[in-house]
Every structure is written in C-alpha cells, then in structure tokens.
C-alpha cells in the first residue's frame, strides 16, 4: 500500500535522520513516480536497521520495483545512492547502539546461508564502489594529481581502519619514484612525522570514520609550512572542505559488512594510474629498477 501525502505528514518530525528522510519524501511526493513512491513508503515505515542491512536488490523485491528504481529514488531524495542513505542512518545507529549489539544484529540479519553471505558482501562492495564513482569530482581529482606529480615529498596519514589505504598509497608512490612515507601515529608520536613536512610537500589524509584532533593539527601544520593537502573522506571534506586543496570521496561502510579501506584503496589506485600517465618515464624507470633489485635479491628465477 502506497502512502498518501497526509500519512507521511503525520510521521514527519525533523529531529533525527529518519524524520529528515520522511520530510524529504513529503517535500518531493508530488514529483515522484508510482514506483518511487512505493520505495519511499517502505523507507519511511521500515525499521532503520532493516534498511541499513538491505541491498538495493532486496529493497527492490520488498517494494515490487527494481534495484535501479531504488538507486534512482535515493538520488531523487538527495542521498546520491543507497550507501548515502545508509551512512545517514548509520551515524545515529552506531552512536546509540553498542558495537557488540550491532554485531549481533548484523549476524542475525545475514543468517547462516553461506551463499547468501557471499552475495551480500559483494552486493555491499558493489554499492559502495558505484556510490564512490557517482561522487567523482573531476576538478578535485585533477588538482590532487597535479599536486602529487610535482611534490618533493608526500606524507600519507591514515589511522585505524584507514591505515591500510594510506600504506598502500605510500608504498606504490615509492615504487614510482616519489618520496613518500605513511604514518598511522596519533597523539604525541605524530609530532615527529609532522616535523619533516616541508614547503611544496603534499599531505594526503585518509580521514577515518571518527573525529580526530589529529586531522586539525595535520592541516594546520601543512598550512604553516606551505604544503598541499589532499583529503580522502567519507564526507567530501565535511568540515575541512574549505581548508584543503582537493577533497575526494571514499564512502565508508555503513554496516561493517565490507572493510572500510575498500573505496580508499580504489581512490588511491586511480591517483596512481593518473600519475603514471603524466610521468610515464619516471614510473617505468623505477619499475625497471625495482625489478632489477628483486632479481638481485631473489635470483634470476624471479624474472
């Protein structure tokens, strides 16, 4: 049964994310197609955790529509896609529900169907990657590449779940002849890494899902010494958008089903390929040197 504008108005209250969702639905109700209204009716009536752990395909089946309709509806409502809505819902859900309780709910929702578990992980990974692609900012990406290709040094920061993406980028930059180092240090220990940041260098920050004082200190230090700043963030820069040179989107997992570094590593790979295209000679030469060193270490059979 599809809701009327009046029934949605009764549910409207603009204090929390669910209430904000209902307000958006009410605002756009007259512009929505019947299929989009069916999706919205389900969204405003289902428990938030049900939406949080559902795939676009499951929501399409539940509303008698399709996964494409679900994604299109999310875009019409201003969330960019299903992961965008999940991120808004997850912000309140994770702050109000203890981690062990969230884990139990996730396990309960997934069940014990091993084939279903396999599909669910790939579904969320695909949704996050598609969402990341839709959030692409061509100007920000171009600026980030220009900064990195000319930088005398690169400091990559990522801590907690963001650490693998930071180390991946720093390692691959080094293999292409760029002087890069990664740090996951926080608190007192981070000062040593900041001390080496110099004029013309680039600071790349993989912003974790929680707020850290270190991010502010990192950006302040980069401004003080004249270093460029690239922020890879779940929120397209969020509160730091006006303080960085380029902000690239890397949506985090709203459920914990897939690893947080997934989209960050993909964004890093895009930056690396762009650098290869702009400075092919350096990338190829250092790849040759790397192979030669490996052969010396491992013997001719390595090749």
C-alpha positions as CSV (number, residue, x, y, z in Angstrom):
1,X,0.0,0.0,0.0
2,X,1.4,3.4,-1.1
3,X,1.3,6.2,1.5
4,X,-0.6,9.4,0.9
5,X,1.0,12.8,1.4
6,X,-1.2,13.1,4.5
7,X,0.1,9.8,6.1
8,X,3.7,10.9,5.6
9,X,2.9,14.3,7.1
10,X,1.7,12.6,10.2
11,X,5.1,10.8,10.6
12,X,7.1,13.9,9.9
13,X,9.4,15.3,12.6
14,X,12.7,16.8,11.6
15,X,14.9,16.0,14.6
16,X,16.6,12.7,13.5
17,X,17.8,11.1,10.3
18,X,14.7,9.0,9.9
19,X,12.5,12.1,10.4
20,X,14.6,14.0,7.9
21,X,14.1,11.3,5.4
22,X,10.3,11.5,5.9
23,X,10.4,15.2,5.5
24,X,12.3,14.9,2.2
25,X,9.8,12.3,0.9
26,X,6.9,14.6,1.8
27,X,8.6,17.5,0.1
28,X,9.1,15.6,-3.2
29,X,6.0,13.4,-3.0
30,X,4.1,15.1,-5.9
31,X,7.2,14.8,-8.2
32,X,7.8,11.0,-7.6
33,X,6.7,8.3,-9.9
34,X,4.4,5.5,-8.5
35,X,7.5,3.1,-8.3
36,X,9.5,5.8,-6.5
37,X,6.6,6.3,-4.1
38,X,6.5,2.6,-3.4
39,X,10.2,2.7,-2.4
40,X,9.6,5.8,-0.2
41,X,6.7,4.2,1.5
42,X,8.9,1.3,2.5
43,X,11.7,3.6,3.6
44,X,9.6,5.7,6.0
45,X,7.9,2.7,7.6
46,X,10.7,0.1,7.9
47,X,13.0,0.0,11.0
48,X,16.3,1.8,10.2
49,X,18.4,-1.3,10.9
50,X,16.4,-3.2,8.2
51,X,17.3,-0.6,5.6
52,X,20.9,-0.5,6.9
53,X,21.5,-4.2,6.2
54,X,19.4,-4.4,3.0
55,X,20.8,-4.4,-0.5
56,X,19.3,-2.5,-3.4
57,X,18.1,-5.7,-4.8
58,X,16.3,-6.7,-1.6
59,X,14.7,-3.3,-1.3
60,X,13.5,-3.6,-4.9
61,X,12.0,-7.0,-4.2
62,X,10.3,-5.7,-1.0
63,X,8.8,-2.8,-2.8
64,X,7.8,-4.6,-6.0
65,X,10.2,-2.4,-8.0
66,X,13.8,-3.0,-9.0
67,X,17.3,-2.2,-7.7
68,X,17.6,0.5,-10.4
69,X,14.5,2.2,-9.1
70,X,15.8,2.0,-5.5
71,X,19.0,3.7,-6.5
72,X,17.2,6.3,-8.6
73,X,14.9,7.1,-5.7
74,X,17.9,7.6,-3.4
75,X,19.3,10.0,-5.9
76,X,16.0,11.9,-6.1
77,X,15.9,12.2,-2.4
78,X,19.4,13.7,-2.4
79,X,21.4,10.8,-1.0
80,X,23.4,10.1,-4.1
81,X,22.6,6.4,-3.8
82,X,21.6,3.7,-1.2
83,X,25.0,3.9,0.6
84,X,24.4,7.6,1.1
85,X,21.1,7.0,2.9
86,X,22.7,4.1,4.9
87,X,25.5,6.5,6.0
88,X,23.0,9.0,7.4
89,X,21.1,6.2,9.2
90,X,24.3,4.6,10.4
91,X,25.5,7.8,12.1
92,X,22.7,7.7,14.6
93,X,22.5,3.9,14.8
94,X,26.2,3.5,15.6
95,X,26.2,6.2,18.2
96,X,23.1,4.8,20.0
97,X,23.9,1.0,19.8
98,X,26.9,-0.7,21.3
99,X,29.4,-2.4,18.9
100,X,28.6,-5.9,20.2
101,X,24.9,-5.3,19.8
102,X,25.4,-4.1,16.3
103,X,27.5,-7.2,15.5
104,X,24.7,-9.5,16.8
105,X,22.2,-7.6,14.7
106,X,24.4,-7.9,11.6
107,X,24.9,-11.6,12.2
108,X,21.1,-12.1,12.8
109,X,20.2,-10.2,9.6
110,X,22.7,-12.1,7.4
111,X,21.7,-15.5,8.7
112,X,23.6,-18.8,8.0
113,X,23.1,-19.1,4.3
114,X,26.7,-19.3,3.1
115,X,25.8,-18.5,-0.5
116,X,23.7,-15.5,0.7
117,X,26.6,-14.3,2.9
118,X,28.9,-14.4,-0.2
119,X,26.4,-12.4,-2.3
120,X,25.7,-9.9,0.5
121,X,29.4,-9.0,0.8
122,X,29.7,-8.5,-2.9
123,X,26.4,-6.5,-3.1
124,X,27.6,-4.0,-0.5
125,X,31.1,-3.7,-2.1
126,X,29.4,-3.0,-5.5
127,X,27.1,-0.5,-3.9
128,X,30.0,1.4,-2.2
129,X,32.1,1.4,-5.4
130,X,29.2,2.6,-7.5
131,X,28.4,5.3,-5.0
132,X,32.1,6.3,-4.9
133,X,32.1,6.6,-8.7
134,X,29.0,8.8,-8.7
135,X,30.7,11.2,-6.2
136,X,33.6,11.8,-8.5
137,X,34.8,15.4,-8.7
138,X,36.9,15.9,-11.8
139,X,38.4,19.2,-10.7
140,X,39.3,17.9,-7.3
141,X,40.9,14.8,-8.8
142,X,42.9,16.8,-11.3
143,X,44.1,19.1,-8.6
144,X,45.2,16.2,-6.4
145,X,47.1,14.6,-9.3
146,X,48.9,17.9,-10.1
147,X,49.9,18.3,-6.5
148,X,51.3,14.8,-6.2
149,X,53.2,14.7,-9.5
150,X,55.3,17.7,-8.6
151,X,55.7,17.2,-4.9
152,X,59.2,16.8,-3.5
153,X,57.8,14.6,-0.7
154,X,54.5,13.1,0.3
155,X,53.2,12.3,3.8
156,X,50.2,10.0,3.9
157,X,48.2,9.8,7.1
158,X,45.7,7.0,7.9
159,X,45.0,5.5,11.3
160,X,42.8,2.6,12.4
161,X,40.8,1.2,9.5
162,X,42.2,3.9,7.2
163,X,45.8,2.7,7.8
164,X,45.9,0.1,5.0
165,X,44.8,2.6,2.3
166,X,47.4,5.1,3.5
167,X,50.2,2.5,3.5
168,X,49.1,1.2,0.1
169,X,49.3,4.7,-1.5
170,X,52.7,5.5,0.1
171,X,54.2,2.1,-0.9
172,X,53.0,2.4,-4.5
173,X,54.2,6.1,-4.7
174,X,57.6,5.0,-3.6
175,X,57.7,2.3,-6.3
176,X,57.1,5.0,-8.9
177,X,60.0,7.2,-7.7
178,X,58.1,9.5,-5.4
179,X,59.5,10.2,-1.9
180,X,56.5,9.1,0.2
181,X,56.0,7.8,3.7
182,X,52.9,6.7,5.6
183,X,52.1,7.3,9.2
184,X,49.3,6.0,11.5
185,X,50.7,7.7,14.5
186,X,48.3,9.7,16.8
187,X,48.9,11.8,19.8
188,X,52.4,12.6,20.9
189,X,54.1,10.3,18.4
190,X,52.6,12.2,15.4
191,X,54.8,15.3,16.1
192,X,57.9,13.6,14.7
193,X,56.2,12.9,11.3
194,X,54.8,16.4,11.1
195,X,58.2,17.9,11.8
196,X,59.5,16.6,8.5
197,X,56.7,18.0,6.4
198,X,58.1,20.8,4.3
199,X,57.2,23.5,1.8
200,X,55.9,22.1,-1.5
201,X,55.3,18.7,0.0
202,X,51.8,17.1,-0.1
203,X,49.9,15.8,2.8
204,X,47.3,13.1,1.9
205,X,44.8,12.4,4.7
206,X,42.6,9.3,4.7
207,X,40.0,10.6,7.1
208,X,38.7,7.9,9.5
209,X,35.1,7.4,10.4
210,X,35.5,9.1,13.8
211,X,36.6,12.7,14.5
212,X,40.2,13.1,15.5
213,X,42.0,16.2,16.8
214,X,45.0,15.0,14.8
215,X,43.3,15.9,11.5
216,X,43.0,19.6,12.5
217,X,46.7,19.6,13.7
218,X,47.8,17.9,10.4
219,X,46.0,20.6,8.3
220,X,47.3,23.4,10.5
221,X,50.9,22.2,10.1
222,X,50.5,21.9,6.3
223,X,49.3,25.4,6.1
224,X,52.1,26.7,8.3
225,X,54.8,25.2,6.1
226,X,53.2,25.6,2.7
227,X,52.3,22.0,1.9
228,X,49.4,20.9,-0.3
229,X,46.6,18.9,1.2
230,X,44.5,16.1,-0.4
231,X,41.7,14.8,1.8
232,X,40.1,11.4,1.0
233,X,37.0,11.4,3.0
234,X,33.6,9.8,3.5
235,X,32.0,13.2,3.6
236,X,33.6,15.0,0.6
237,X,35.7,17.1,3.0
238,X,33.0,17.8,5.5
239,X,34.1,20.5,8.0
240,X,37.6,20.5,6.3
241,X,36.4,21.1,2.8
242,X,37.4,24.8,2.8
243,X,40.8,24.1,4.3
244,X,42.2,21.5,1.8
245,X,43.3,21.8,-1.8
246,X,41.4,18.8,-3.0
247,X,38.7,16.6,-1.4
248,X,38.0,13.1,-2.9
249,X,35.1,10.9,-1.8
250,X,35.7,7.4,-0.5
251,X,32.4,6.2,1.2
252,X,32.9,4.2,4.3
253,X,30.9,1.0,5.1
254,X,27.6,1.8,6.7
255,X,27.2,-1.7,8.1
256,X,30.6,-3.2,8.7
257,X,30.0,-6.0,6.2
258,X,32.8,-4.8,4.0
259,X,36.2,-3.3,5.0
260,X,36.4,0.4,5.5
261,X,39.6,0.8,3.3
262,X,37.9,-0.6,0.2
263,X,37.0,2.6,-1.5
264,X,40.1,4.4,-0.2
265,X,42.3,1.9,-1.9
266,X,40.4,2.3,-5.1
267,X,40.8,6.1,-5.0
268,X,44.5,5.6,-4.3
269,X,44.8,3.3,-7.3
270,X,43.1,6.0,-9.5
271,X,45.6,8.6,-8.3
272,X,48.5,6.2,-9.0
273,X,47.3,5.4,-12.6
274,X,46.9,9.1,-13.3
275,X,50.4,9.8,-12.1
276,X,51.7,7.0,-14.3
277,X,50.0,8.7,-17.3
278,X,51.5,12.1,-16.5
279,X,55.0,10.9,-15.7
280,X,55.5,7.7,-17.6
281,X,59.3,8.0,-17.8
282,X,59.7,8.1,-14.1
283,X,57.2,5.3,-13.4
284,X,58.7,3.0,-16.0
285,X,62.3,3.7,-14.9
286,X,61.6,3.0,-11.3
287,X,59.6,-0.1,-12.1
288,X,62.7,-1.4,-14.0
289,X,65.0,-0.6,-11.1
290,X,62.6,-2.4,-8.7
291,X,62.6,-5.5,-10.9
292,X,66.4,-5.4,-11.1
293,X,66.8,-5.2,-7.3
294,X,64.3,-8.0,-6.8
295,X,66.3,-10.2,-9.2
296,X,69.5,-9.4,-7.2
297,X,67.8,-10.4,-4.0
298,X,65.9,-13.5,-5.3
299,X,68.0,-14.7,-8.2
300,X,67.3,-14.9,-11.9
301,X,64.4,-17.3,-11.5
302,X,62.4,-14.4,-10.1
303,X,62.0,-13.0,-13.6
